Amino acid sequence: MLSLAVSGLLYERLADSDEGDLTRVRAHLVREDSLHRVALALGLPEVLRLSEGEQRGGGAQRPSILADAVEALIGAVFLDGGFEPAHALVQRLFGEVIQATEADNWGKDAKTELQEWLQARRVPVPAYRITATRGQPHAQIFEVECAVATLGLAARGEGRSRRTAEQEAARRLLEQLKASDQPGGPLRS
């Protein structure tokens, strides 16, 4: 429901943009980070009912739980009232951001940019693997390696989620590749 409503609102706002730009903007708006901010603005941490273990572990502040709670809230409105009330809620929660949005303001994420960079040079896409996980289950840090075997290059990144760590590793590898792609670099020789 969330993606459908945001997609419709974006199409109304950015009708002249191409599908790829609209998809990228939608992905930014419905990702965990954005939903977490919405949950905080709504005051959801104060009203969530969690198990005793989740409460002790700080679950009411965990971005993934709060993002899921926003999606559940939208889903509940949809189930209770149908499309129009759910769409109105999404418009209330995201409308201001959507109205201020220009497709050019939302750059490609590092993984997408890396994949496009490699594909433009006919190099196979990178492989990602978790190399380490540290910390308590409710506050883990993931370490991920992003590697392009055919080029013999790899980079590591870390973050509070696997996705964040993958993005950081991709960003670092892309920096290496762009530096190597300069005149006289190993990819240009």
C-alpha positions in Angstrom: 0.0 0.0 0.0 2.8 2.4 0.9 4.7 1.9 -2.3 1.5 2.1 -4.4 0.4 5.4 -2.8 3.9 7.0 -2.9 4.3 5.9 -6.5 1.0 7.6 -7.4 1.9 10.8 -5.6 5.3 10.9 -7.2 3.8 10.3 -10.7 1.4 13.2 -10.1 4.3 15.4 -8.9 7.0 14.3 -11.4 5.0 13.2 -14.5 7.7 14.3 -16.9 10.4 12.2 -15.2 11.4 8.8 -16.5 10.5 5.5 -14.8 14.1 5.0 -13.5 14.1 8.4 -11.7 10.6 7.8 -10.2 11.7 4.3 -9.0 14.8 5.7 -7.4 12.9 8.5 -5.6 10.2 6.1 -4.4 12.9 3.7 -3.1 14.4 6.6 -1.1 11.1 7.6 0.4 9.9 4.1 1.4 13.2 2.8 2.8 13.9 2.1 6.5 15.6 5.4 7.2 12.7 7.5 5.9 10.1 5.4 7.6 12.1 5.6 10.9 12.0 9.4 10.7 8.2 9.3 10.1 7.8 7.0 13.1 9.7 9.4 15.3 7.7 12.3 14.1 4.5 10.4 14.9 5.7 9.5 18.4 5.5 5.8 17.8 8.2 4.8 20.2 6.0 5.9 23.1 3.0 3.9 22.0 4.4 0.7 20.7 3.5 -2.5 22.6 6.5 -4.8 22.5 7.5 -8.0 24.3 9.4 -7.6 27.5 12.6 -8.7 25.9 12.3 -6.2 23.1 11.5 -3.4 25.6 14.6 -4.3 27.6 16.7 -4.4 24.5 15.6 -1.0 23.3 13.3 -2.2 20.5 11.1 0.8 20.7 14.1 2.9 19.3 15.3 0.4 16.7 14.9 1.8 13.2 13.8 -1.5 11.7 11.0 -2.0 14.2 9.8 1.6 13.9 9.9 1.5 10.1 7.8 -1.8 10.2 5.4 -0.1 12.6 4.8 2.8 10.1 4.1 0.2 7.4 1.8 -1.7 9.7 -0.1 1.4 10.6 -0.7 2.2 6.9 -1.7 -1.4 6.3 -4.2 -1.3 9.2 -5.8 1.9 7.9 -6.1 0.2 4.5 -7.6 -3.0 5.9 -10.0 -1.0 8.1 -11.0 1.8 5.7 -9.8 0.9 2.2 -7.6 2.6 -0.3 -8.8 6.2 0.0 -8.1 6.6 3.8 -4.8 4.8 3.5 -3.8 6.9 0.5 -4.8 10.1 2.5 -2.6 8.9 5.4 0.4 8.4 3.1 -0.2 11.8 1.5 -0.3 13.4 5.0 2.9 11.6 6.0 4.9 12.0 2.8 3.1 14.7 0.9 5.3 17.6 2.0 8.5 15.8 1.1 7.1 14.7 -2.3 6.0 18.3 -3.1 9.5 19.5 -2.4 11.1 16.7 -4.3 12.9 17.0 -7.7 14.1 13.8 -9.2 17.6 15.2 -9.6 17.9 15.6 -5.8 17.9 11.9 -5.2 21.2 10.5 -6.4 21.7 6.8 -7.1 22.7 4.7 -4.2 26.3 3.4 -4.2 25.3 -0.2 -5.1 23.3 1.0 -8.2 26.0 3.4 -9.3 28.7 0.7 -8.9 26.6 -1.9 -10.9 25.9 0.6 -13.7 29.6 1.6 -13.8 30.7 -2.0 -14.1 28.0 -2.9 -16.7 29.0 0.0 -18.8 32.5 -1.5 -19.0 31.2 -5.1 -19.5 32.5 -6.2 -16.2 30.4 -8.7 -14.1 28.5 -7.3 -11.2 30.1 -7.4 -7.7 29.6 -10.1 -5.1 28.7 -9.1 -1.5 29.4 -11.2 1.5 29.2 -10.6 5.3 32.6 -11.0 6.7 31.8 -10.2 10.4 29.0 -9.4 12.7 29.7 -7.7 16.1 27.6 -6.6 19.0 24.3 -7.6 20.7 21.5 -8.8 18.5 19.6 -5.5 18.9 22.6 -3.4 18.1 24.7 -5.3 15.7 27.4 -3.9 13.4 27.8 -5.7 10.1 31.0 -5.8 8.1 30.6 -6.6 4.4 33.0 -7.1 1.5 32.2 -6.1 -2.0 34.4 -7.8 -4.6 34.8 -7.8 -8.3 36.7 -11.0 -8.9 37.5 -10.4 -12.5 39.3 -7.2 -11.6 40.8 -8.6 -8.4 39.4 -5.7 -6.4 37.5 -5.6 -3.1 36.4 -3.1 -0.5 34.9 -3.4 3.0 32.2 -1.4 4.6 30.3 -1.6 7.9 27.0 -0.4 9.2 24.1 -1.1 11.6 22.4 -3.1 8.9 23.6 -5.4 6.2 22.3 -3.0 3.5 24.1 0.0 5.0 27.3 -2.0 5.2 26.9 -3.1 1.5 26.3 0.5 0.5 29.5 1.6 2.2 31.5 -1.2 0.7 30.1 -0.4 -2.8 30.9 3.3 -2.3 34.5 2.5 -1.4 35.0 0.1 -4.3 33.5 2.6 -6.7 36.0 5.2 -5.4 38.8 2.7 -6.1 37.5 2.0 -9.6 37.1 5.6 -10.5 40.6 6.4 -9.4 41.9 3.4 -11.4 39.9 4.6 -14.5 41.9 7.8 -14.8 44.3 8.1 -17.8 47.3 5.9 -17.1 45.3 3.9 -14.4 45.2 0.1 -14.6 41.7 0.1 -16.2 42.8 2.4 -19.0 46.1 0.8 -19.8 
